[in-house]
Amino acid sequence: MVINQKSADAFLAPQVYNAERFQCSLSLYPIIRQINEVCMNHPAFLAAQPHLQPDVLEFSPNDEY
């Protein structure tokens, strides 16, 4: 399956980030997981992750993907 990035994906990525952060299972949502995988292969999405921002107050290496 080929998934092209859309502007709506920019709204999905933060939701998946938080779901994984709080250890919520996404196993019931394979399409969402596929879209997120495509997004996380794009440099802009990688750089925009919350734990990589310069003003982050707390950081744990365990929070990284």
C-alpha positions in Angstrom: 0.0 0.0 0.0 1.4 3.4 -1.0 0.5 6.2 1.4 1.1 9.8 0.3 1.4 12.5 2.9 -1.4 14.9 3.2 -1.7 18.1 5.3 -4.2 16.3 7.6 -1.3 13.9 8.6 0.2 16.9 10.5 -2.7 16.6 12.9 -2.5 12.9 13.2 1.2 12.7 14.2 0.9 14.5 17.5 -2.0 12.3 18.5 0.0 9.1 17.8 3.0 10.6 19.6 0.9 11.0 22.8 -0.8 7.7 22.4 2.6 6.0 22.3 3.9 8.2 25.1 1.1 7.1 27.4 1.4 3.5 26.2 -2.0 3.3 24.5 -2.3 0.4 22.1 -2.8 1.4 18.4 -3.0 -2.3 17.3 -6.7 -1.8 16.3 -5.7 1.1 13.9 -3.3 -0.3 11.3 -3.9 2.5 8.8 -3.1 5.2 11.4 0.1 3.3 12.3 1.0 3.1 8.6 0.4 6.8 8.1 2.5 7.6 11.2 5.3 5.4 9.9 5.4 7.4 6.7 5.3 10.7 8.5 8.2 9.7 10.8 10.4 9.0 7.8 10.1 12.7 6.8 12.7 15.0 8.3 10.1 17.8 9.1 8.0 15.4 11.2 11.1 14.0 13.0 12.4 17.5 13.8 8.9 18.6 15.1 8.7 15.9 17.8 8.0 17.5 21.2 11.0 16.1 23.0 13.3 17.6 20.4 12.1 21.2 20.9 14.6 23.7 22.4 12.2 24.8 25.1 11.3 21.4 26.4 11.3 21.4 30.2 11.8 17.8 30.9 13.4 15.2 28.8 14.0 11.5 29.2 15.9 9.4 26.7 13.3 6.8 27.3 10.7 9.1 25.6 12.5 8.8 22.3 11.2 6.5 19.5 
